[in-house]
Amino acid sequence: MNVLIVDDDRFVVKLLKEKVDWGNLGIEHVYTAHNIRQAKNVFIKQNIHLLISDIEMPYGSGLELLAWARQEGYTIQTIFLTNFADFIMLKKPLSSKALNTI
């Protein structure tokens, strides 16, 4: 199983990659990206099973990334990260057809 961590905060990406015992969780490879463009390139080149993504990033959100992945036919599980305490911003996107399988 492979995981992709996407966050514009390089410290968060580094911390997650280095401090989580991925092998113990059955994860073989951990890939990283700092924006949606980089993340799409990883999806195209690697077989990703789990996406861990920040919701709000410059140049596109994690929700947009997931919608793209679903549209392209990728079957992945997703965990979203956020610093926002208000989840109202998620209500509309999570109800959209592209994200219904979350």
N, CA, C and O atoms as a GROMACS GRO file, in nm:
protein
  408
    1MET      N    1   0.085  -0.118   0.000
    1MET     CA    2   0.000   0.000   0.000
    1MET      C    3   0.089   0.124   0.000
    1MET      O    4   0.192   0.128   0.068
    2ASN      N    5   0.048   0.224  -0.077
    2ASN     CA    6   0.123   0.349  -0.088
    2ASN      C    7   0.038   0.467  -0.043
    2ASN      O    8  -0.083   0.470  -0.063
    3VAL      N    9   0.104   0.564   0.020
    3VAL     CA   10   0.036   0.684   0.068
    3VAL      C   11   0.097   0.807   0.003
    3VAL      O   12   0.217   0.813  -0.024
    4LEU      N   13   0.012   0.906  -0.022
    4LEU     CA   14   0.056   1.036  -0.072
    4LEU      C   15   0.015   1.142   0.030
    4LEU      O   16  -0.104   1.155   0.062
    5ILE      N   17   0.112   1.217   0.080
    5ILE     CA   18   0.088   1.327   0.174
    5ILE      C   19   0.100   1.457   0.096
    5ILE      O   20   0.203   1.483   0.033
    6VAL      N   21  -0.005   1.540   0.100
    6VAL     CA   22  -0.005   1.667   0.027
    6VAL      C   23  -0.037   1.781   0.124
    6VAL      O   24  -0.145   1.783   0.184
    7ASP      N   25   0.055   1.873   0.137
    7ASP     CA   26   0.034   1.990   0.222
    7ASP      C   27   0.133   2.097   0.179
    7ASP      O   28   0.249   2.068   0.150
    8ASP      N   29   0.088   2.221   0.175
    8ASP     CA   30   0.179   2.331   0.140
    8ASP      C   31   0.274   2.364   0.253
    8ASP      O   32   0.374   2.433   0.231
    9ASP      N   33   0.246   2.316   0.372
    9ASP     CA   34   0.335   2.336   0.487
    9ASP      C   35   0.439   2.223   0.488
    9ASP      O   36   0.409   2.110   0.526
   10ARG      N   37   0.559   2.256   0.446
   10ARG     CA   38   0.664   2.155   0.432
   10ARG      C   39   0.698   2.088   0.566
   10ARG      O   40   0.737   1.971   0.568
   11PHE      N   41   0.684   2.161   0.676
   11PHE     CA   42   0.710   2.104   0.808
   11PHE      C   43   0.611   1.992   0.838
   11PHE      O   44   0.650   1.888   0.891
   12VAL      N   45   0.484   2.013   0.806
   12VAL     CA   46   0.381   1.911   0.830
   12VAL      C   47   0.411   1.786   0.748
   12VAL      O   48   0.402   1.674   0.799
   13VAL      N   49   0.446   1.804   0.622
   13VAL     CA   50   0.477   1.690   0.535
   13VAL      C   51   0.596   1.613   0.591
   13VAL      O   52   0.592   1.490   0.601
   14LYS      N   53   0.701   1.685   0.626
   14LYS     CA   54   0.821   1.620   0.679
   14LYS      C   55   0.791   1.545   0.809
   14LYS      O   56   0.835   1.432   0.829
   15LEU      N   57   0.717   1.609   0.896
   15LEU     CA   58   0.682   1.548   1.025
   15LEU      C   59   0.602   1.420   1.005
   15LEU      O   60   0.633   1.317   1.066
   16LEU      N   61   0.499   1.425   0.922
   16LEU     CA   62   0.418   1.305   0.897
   16LEU      C   63   0.501   1.194   0.833
   16LEU      O   64   0.490   1.078   0.872
   17LYS      N   65   0.583   1.229   0.738
   17LYS     CA   66   0.663   1.127   0.668
   17LYS      C   67   0.763   1.061   0.762
   17LYS      O   68   0.783   0.939   0.755
   18GLU      N   69   0.825   1.139   0.848
   18GLU     CA   70   0.933   1.086   0.930
   18GLU      C   71   0.889   1.028   1.064
   18GLU      O   72   0.955   0.938   1.116
   19LYS      N   73   0.782   1.077   1.121
   19LYS     CA   74   0.746   1.038   1.258
   19LYS      C   75   0.641   0.927   1.267
   19LYS      O   76   0.626   0.864   1.372
   20VAL      N   77   0.569   0.902   1.160
   20VAL     CA   78   0.470   0.794   1.162
   20VAL      C   79   0.540   0.664   1.124
   20VAL      O   80   0.621   0.661   1.032
   21ASP      N   81   0.510   0.556   1.196
   21ASP     CA   82   0.567   0.424   1.166
   21ASP      C   83   0.485   0.361   1.054
   21ASP      O   84   0.401   0.274   1.078
   22TRP      N   85   0.511   0.406   0.932
   22TRP     CA   86   0.432   0.364   0.816
   22TRP      C   87   0.441   0.214   0.792
   22TRP      O   88   0.341   0.150   0.757
   23GLY      N   89   0.558   0.157   0.809
   23GLY     CA   90   0.576   0.013   0.787
   23GLY      C   91   0.487  -0.069   0.877
   23GLY      O   92   0.432  -0.171   0.834
   24ASN      N   93   0.472  -0.027   1.001
   24ASN     CA   94   0.386  -0.096   1.096
   24ASN      C   95   0.239  -0.088   1.055
   24ASN      O   96   0.157  -0.170   1.098
   25LEU      N   97   0.205   0.011   0.973
   25LEU     CA   98   0.068   0.030   0.926
   25LEU      C   99   0.044  -0.038   0.790
   25LEU      O  100  -0.065  -0.028   0.734
   26GLY      N  101   0.145  -0.106   0.740
   26GLY     CA  102   0.131  -0.175   0.613
   26GLY      C  103   0.157  -0.086   0.492
   26GLY      O  104   0.123  -0.123   0.379
   27ILE      N  105   0.217   0.030   0.514
   27ILE     CA  106   0.248   0.123   0.406
   27ILE      C  107   0.388   0.092   0.354
   27ILE      O  108   0.484   0.091   0.431
   28GLU      N  109   0.398   0.068   0.224
   28GLU     CA  110   0.528   0.037   0.163
   28GLU      C  111   0.604   0.162   0.122
   28GLU      O  112   0.724   0.173   0.146
   29HIS      N  113   0.533   0.258   0.059
   29HIS     CA  114   0.598   0.379   0.011
   29HIS      C  115   0.518   0.501   0.053
   29HIS      O  116   0.395   0.502   0.049
   30VAL      N  117   0.590   0.605   0.094
   30VAL     CA  118   0.529   0.733   0.130
   30VAL      C  119   0.579   0.837   0.030
   30VAL      O  120   0.699   0.865   0.022
   31TYR      N  121   0.486   0.893  -0.046
   31TYR     CA  122   0.518   0.997  -0.144
   31TYR      C  123   0.467   1.130  -0.089
   31TYR      O  124   0.374   1.133  -0.009
   32THR      N  125   0.530   1.239  -0.132
   32THR     CA  126   0.491   1.370  -0.082
   32THR      C  127   0.474   1.469  -0.197
   32THR      O  128   0.533   1.454  -0.304
   33ALA      N  129   0.392   1.570  -0.171
   33ALA     CA  130   0.373   1.680  -0.265
   33ALA      C  131   0.336   1.802  -0.183
   33ALA      O  132   0.284   1.791  -0.072
   34HIS      N  133   0.363   1.920  -0.240
   34HIS     CA  134   0.335   2.044  -0.169
   34HIS      C  135   0.229   2.128  -0.238
   34HIS      O  136   0.197   2.238  -0.192
   35ASN      N  137   0.176   2.078  -0.348
   35ASN     CA  138   0.066   2.145  -0.417
   35ASN      C  139  -0.006   2.044  -0.505
   35ASN      O  140   0.040   1.931  -0.521
   36ILE      N  141  -0.117   2.085  -0.562
   36ILE     CA  142  -0.198   1.993  -0.641
   36ILE      C  143  -0.126   1.947  -0.768
   36ILE      O  144  -0.138   1.831  -0.807
   37ARG      N  145  -0.053   2.035  -0.832
   37ARG     CA  146   0.019   1.998  -0.953
   37ARG      C  147   0.117   1.884  -0.925
   37ARG      O  148   0.122   1.786  -0.999
   38GLN      N  149   0.194   1.897  -0.818
   38GLN     CA  150   0.287   1.791  -0.780
   38GLN      C  151   0.212   1.663  -0.745
   38GLN      O  152   0.255   1.553  -0.781
   39ALA      N  153   0.102   1.677  -0.674
   39ALA     CA  154   0.024   1.560  -0.634
   39ALA      C  155  -0.030   1.485  -0.755
   39ALA      O  156  -0.025   1.362  -0.758
   40LYS      N  157  -0.081   1.556  -0.854
   40LYS     CA  158  -0.131   1.491  -0.975
   40LYS      C  159  -0.020   1.413  -1.045
   40LYS      O  160  -0.043   1.304  -1.095
   41ASN      N  161   0.100   1.470  -1.048
   41ASN     CA  162   0.213   1.399  -1.109
   41ASN      C  163   0.245   1.269  -1.035
   41ASN      O  164   0.278   1.168  -1.097
   42VAL      N  165   0.235   1.272  -0.903
   42VAL     CA  166   0.258   1.150  -0.825
   42VAL      C  167   0.151   1.046  -0.858
   42VAL      O  168   0.182   0.929  -0.878
   43PHE      N  169   0.026   1.088  -0.862
   43PHE     CA  170  -0.083   0.996  -0.897
   43PHE      C  171  -0.058   0.929  -1.031
   43PHE      O  172  -0.080   0.809  -1.046
   44ILE      N  173  -0.013   1.007  -1.128
   44ILE     CA  174   0.009   0.955  -1.263
   44ILE      C  175   0.123   0.853  -1.266
   44ILE      O  176   0.118   0.756  -1.342
   45LYS      N  177   0.225   0.874  -1.185
   45LYS     CA  178   0.344   0.789  -1.188
   45LYS      C  179   0.341   0.673  -1.089
   45LYS      O  180   0.408   0.572  -1.111
   46GLN      N  181   0.265   0.686  -0.983
   46GLN     CA  182   0.265   0.586  -0.876
   46GLN      C  183   0.124   0.532  -0.850
   46GLN      O  184   0.025   0.596  -0.885
   47ASN      N  185   0.117   0.417  -0.790
   47ASN     CA  186  -0.011   0.358  -0.752
   47ASN      C  187  -0.041   0.400  -0.607
   47ASN      O  188   0.013   0.343  -0.513
   48ILE      N  189  -0.128   0.499  -0.592
   48ILE     CA  190  -0.160   0.555  -0.460
   48ILE      C  191  -0.288   0.493  -0.407
   48ILE      O  192  -0.388   0.484  -0.478
   49HIS      N  193  -0.284   0.450  -0.281
   49HIS     CA  194  -0.400   0.389  -0.216
   49HIS      C  195  -0.464   0.481  -0.112
   49HIS      O  196  -0.586   0.477  -0.091
   50LEU      N  197  -0.381   0.563  -0.048
   50LEU     CA  198  -0.429   0.651   0.058
   50LEU      C  199  -0.376   0.792   0.033
   50LEU      O  200  -0.256   0.812   0.013
   51LEU      N  201  -0.467   0.889   0.035
   51LEU     CA  202  -0.432   1.030   0.020
   51LEU      C  203  -0.454   1.099   0.154
   51LEU      O  204  -0.563   1.093   0.211
   52ILE      N  205  -0.349   1.165   0.203
   52ILE     CA  206  -0.360   1.249   0.322
   52ILE      C  207  -0.331   1.390   0.275
   52ILE      O  208  -0.219   1.420   0.233
   53SER      N  209  -0.432   1.477   0.281
   53SER     CA  210  -0.418   1.608   0.218
   53SER      C  211  -0.474   1.719   0.304
   53SER      O  212  -0.578   1.704   0.370
   54ASP      N  213  -0.404   1.830   0.302
   54ASP     CA  214  -0.457   1.954   0.359
   54ASP      C  215  -0.577   1.994   0.274
   54ASP      O  216  -0.580   1.967   0.154
   55ILE      N  217  -0.674   2.057   0.334
   55ILE     CA  218  -0.790   2.103   0.258
   55ILE      C  219  -0.756   2.232   0.185
   55ILE      O  220  -0.775   2.241   0.063
   56GLU      N  221  -0.708   2.331   0.257
   56GLU     CA  222  -0.682   2.462   0.198
   56GLU      C  223  -0.534   2.476   0.166
   56GLU      O  224  -0.449   2.471   0.255
   57MET      N  225  -0.504   2.494   0.037
   57MET     CA  226  -0.368   2.516  -0.009
   57MET      C  227  -0.372   2.621  -0.120
   57MET      O  228  -0.475   2.638  -0.185
   58PRO      N  229  -0.262   2.690  -0.141
   58PRO     CA  230  -0.259   2.782  -0.256
   58PRO      C  231  -0.272   2.703  -0.386
   58PRO      O  232  -0.224   2.590  -0.396
   59TYR      N  233  -0.336   2.761  -0.482
   59TYR     CA  234  -0.349   2.705  -0.617
   59TYR      C  235  -0.441   2.583  -0.624
   59TYR      O  236  -0.436   2.510  -0.723
   60GLY      N  237  -0.522   2.559  -0.523
   60GLY     CA  238  -0.619   2.450  -0.529
   60GLY      C  239  -0.631   2.378  -0.397
   60GLY      O  240  -0.533   2.366  -0.323
   61SER      N  241  -0.750   2.331  -0.368
   61SER     CA  242  -0.776   2.266  -0.239
   61SER      C  243  -0.760   2.114  -0.248
   61SER      O  244  -0.758   2.056  -0.356
   62GLY      N  245  -0.750   2.053  -0.132
   62GLY     CA  246  -0.749   1.908  -0.125
   62GLY      C  247  -0.879   1.848  -0.177
   62GLY      O  248  -0.879   1.738  -0.232
   63LEU      N  249  -0.989   1.920  -0.159
   63LEU     CA  250  -1.118   1.875  -0.212
   63LEU      C  251  -1.115   1.872  -0.364
   63LEU      O  252  -1.170   1.781  -0.426
   64GLU      N  253  -1.052   1.972  -0.425
   64GLU     CA  254  -1.039   1.974  -0.571
   64GLU      C  255  -0.950   1.859  -0.618
   64GLU      O  256  -0.976   1.798  -0.722
   65LEU      N  257  -0.847   1.830  -0.542
   65LEU     CA  258  -0.759   1.718  -0.575
   65LEU      C  259  -0.834   1.586  -0.571
   65LEU      O  260  -0.821   1.504  -0.661
   66LEU      N  261  -0.914   1.567  -0.468
   66LEU     CA  262  -0.991   1.444  -0.458
   66LEU      C  263  -1.093   1.434  -0.571
   66LEU      O  264  -1.112   1.326  -0.628
   67ALA      N  265  -1.158   1.543  -0.604
   67ALA     CA  266  -1.255   1.542  -0.714
   67ALA      C  267  -1.185   1.505  -0.845
   67ALA      O  268  -1.238   1.427  -0.923
   68TRP      N  269  -1.066   1.559  -0.869
   68TRP     CA  270  -0.989   1.525  -0.988
   68TRP      C  271  -0.955   1.376  -0.989
   68TRP      O  272  -0.970   1.309  -1.091
   69ALA      N  273  -0.908   1.326  -0.874
   69ALA     CA  274  -0.871   1.184  -0.865
   69ALA      C  275  -0.990   1.093  -0.894
   69ALA      O  276  -0.976   0.994  -0.966
   70ARG      N  277  -1.105   1.126  -0.840
   70ARG     CA  278  -1.226   1.047  -0.866
   70ARG      C  279  -1.264   1.054  -1.014
   70ARG      O  280  -1.299   0.953  -1.074
   71GLN      N  281  -1.256   1.173  -1.071
   71GLN     CA  282  -1.290   1.193  -1.213
   71GLN      C  283  -1.196   1.112  -1.303
   71GLN      O  284  -1.238   1.061  -1.406
   72GLU      N  285  -1.071   1.101  -1.264
   72GLU     CA  286  -0.973   1.026  -1.342
   72GLU      C  287  -0.981   0.875  -1.317
   72GLU      O  288  -0.910   0.798  -1.382
   73GLY      N  289  -1.066   0.834  -1.225
   73GLY     CA  290  -1.087   0.692  -1.201
   73GLY      C  291  -1.000   0.629  -1.093
   73GLY      O  292  -0.999   0.507  -1.079
   74TYR      N  293  -0.928   0.711  -1.017
   74TYR     CA  294  -0.846   0.657  -0.909
   74TYR      C  295  -0.936   0.616  -0.791
   74TYR      O  296  -1.025   0.690  -0.751
   75THR      N  297  -0.910   0.498  -0.738
   75THR     CA  298  -0.984   0.449  -0.622
   75THR      C  299  -0.892   0.463  -0.501
   75THR      O  300  -0.796   0.387  -0.485
   76ILE      N  301  -0.922   0.560  -0.417
   76ILE     CA  302  -0.837   0.589  -0.302
   76ILE      C  303  -0.921   0.616  -0.179
   76ILE      O  304  -1.037   0.656  -0.188
   77GLN      N  305  -0.861   0.596  -0.065
   77GLN     CA  306  -0.916   0.641   0.062
   77GLN      C  307  -0.851   0.775   0.091
   77GLN      O  308  -0.737   0.800   0.051
   78THR      N  309  -0.922   0.862   0.162
   78THR     CA  310  -0.871   0.997   0.183
   78THR      C  311  -0.888   1.041   0.327
   78THR      O  312  -0.991   1.017   0.390
   79ILE      N  313  -0.786   1.107   0.377
   79ILE     CA  314  -0.791   1.173   0.508
   79ILE      C  315  -0.756   1.319   0.483
   79ILE      O  316  -0.654   1.350   0.422
   80PHE      N  317  -0.843   1.409   0.530
   80PHE     CA  318  -0.817   1.552   0.514
   80PHE      C  319  -0.762   1.611   0.643
   80PHE      O  320  -0.805   1.574   0.753
   81LEU      N  321  -0.668   1.702   0.628
   81LEU     CA  322  -0.611   1.777   0.739
   81LEU      C  323  -0.657   1.921   0.727
   81LEU      O  324  -0.673   1.973   0.616
   82THR      N  325  -0.678   1.986   0.839
   82THR     CA  326  -0.713   2.127   0.836
   82THR      C  327  -0.681   2.193   0.969
   82THR      O  328  -0.681   2.128   1.074
   83ASN      N  329  -0.654   2.322   0.963
   83ASN     CA  330  -0.636   2.403   1.083
   83ASN      C  331  -0.764   2.477   1.118
   83ASN      O  332  -0.771   2.545   1.220
   84PHE      N  333  -0.864   2.465   1.032
   84PHE     CA  334  -0.988   2.538   1.052
   84PHE      C  335  -1.077   2.464   1.152
   84PHE      O  336  -1.093   2.342   1.146
   85ALA      N  337  -1.135   2.540   1.245
   85ALA     CA  338  -1.226   2.482   1.342
   85ALA      C  339  -1.368   2.473   1.287
   85ALA      O  340  -1.450   2.397   1.338
   86ASP      N  341  -1.398   2.550   1.184
   86ASP     CA  342  -1.532   2.556   1.127
   86ASP      C  343  -1.541   2.464   1.005
   86ASP      O  344  -1.476   2.489   0.903
   87PHE      N  345  -1.621   2.359   1.016
   87PHE     CA  346  -1.633   2.262   0.909
   87PHE      C  347  -1.749   2.292   0.815
   87PHE      O  348  -1.780   2.211   0.728
   88ILE      N  349  -1.812   2.407   0.830
   88ILE     CA  350  -1.922   2.444   0.741
   88ILE      C  351  -1.873   2.452   0.597
   88ILE      O  352  -1.947   2.420   0.504
   89MET      N  353  -1.748   2.494   0.578
   89MET     CA  354  -1.693   2.503   0.443
   89MET      C  355  -1.691   2.368   0.372
   89MET      O  356  -1.682   2.363   0.250
   90LEU      N  357  -1.699   2.258   0.447
   90LEU     CA  358  -1.697   2.124   0.388
   90LEU      C  359  -1.834   2.073   0.348
   90LEU      O  360  -1.844   1.977   0.272
   91LYS      N  361  -1.938   2.135   0.396
   91LYS     CA  362  -2.072   2.082   0.375
   91LYS      C  363  -2.107   2.067   0.227
   91LYS      O  364  -2.150   1.960   0.185
   92LYS      N  365  -2.089   2.170   0.150
   92LYS     CA  366  -2.123   2.165   0.007
   92LYS      C  367  -2.033   2.068  -0.070
   92LYS      O  368  -2.085   1.982  -0.141
   93PRO      N  369  -1.899   2.081  -0.060
   93PRO     CA  370  -1.814   1.989  -0.136
   93PRO      C  371  -1.836   1.842  -0.102
   93PRO      O  372  -1.834   1.758  -0.191
   94LEU      N  373  -1.857   1.811   0.024
   94LEU     CA  374  -1.874   1.672   0.063
   94LEU      C  375  -2.007   1.615   0.016
   94LEU      O  376  -2.024   1.493   0.008
   95SER      N  377  -2.101   1.702  -0.015
   95SER     CA  378  -2.228   1.654  -0.066
   95SER      C  379  -2.228   1.641  -0.218
   95SER      O  380  -2.326   1.593  -0.277
   96SER      N  381  -2.120   1.684  -0.282
   96SER     CA  382  -2.114   1.677  -0.429
   96SER      C  383  -2.097   1.533  -0.474
   96SER      O  384  -2.043   1.450  -0.401
   97LYS      N  385  -2.144   1.505  -0.594
   97LYS     CA  386  -2.142   1.369  -0.647
   97LYS      C  387  -1.998   1.313  -0.656
   97LYS      O  388  -1.977   1.194  -0.631
   98ALA      N  389  -1.902   1.397  -0.690
   98ALA     CA  390  -1.765   1.351  -0.707
   98ALA      C  391  -1.705   1.300  -0.576
   98ALA      O  392  -1.614   1.216  -0.578
   99LEU      N  393  -1.756   1.350  -0.464
   99LEU     CA  394  -1.698   1.311  -0.336
   99LEU      C  395  -1.789   1.220  -0.254
   99LEU      O  396  -1.756   1.189  -0.139
  100ASN      N  397  -1.898   1.178  -0.308
  100ASN     CA  398  -1.994   1.098  -0.233
  100ASN      C  399  -1.938   0.968  -0.180
  100ASN      O  400  -1.990   0.914  -0.082
  101THR      N  401  -1.835   0.916  -0.239
  101THR     CA  402  -1.784   0.786  -0.198
  101THR      C  403  -1.683   0.796  -0.083
  101THR      O  404  -1.616   0.697  -0.051
  102ILE      N  405  -1.671   0.911  -0.024
  102ILE     CA  406  -1.578   0.927   0.088
  102ILE      C  407  -1.629   0.847   0.207
  102ILE      O  408  -1.566   0.846   0.313
   0.00000   0.00000   0.00000
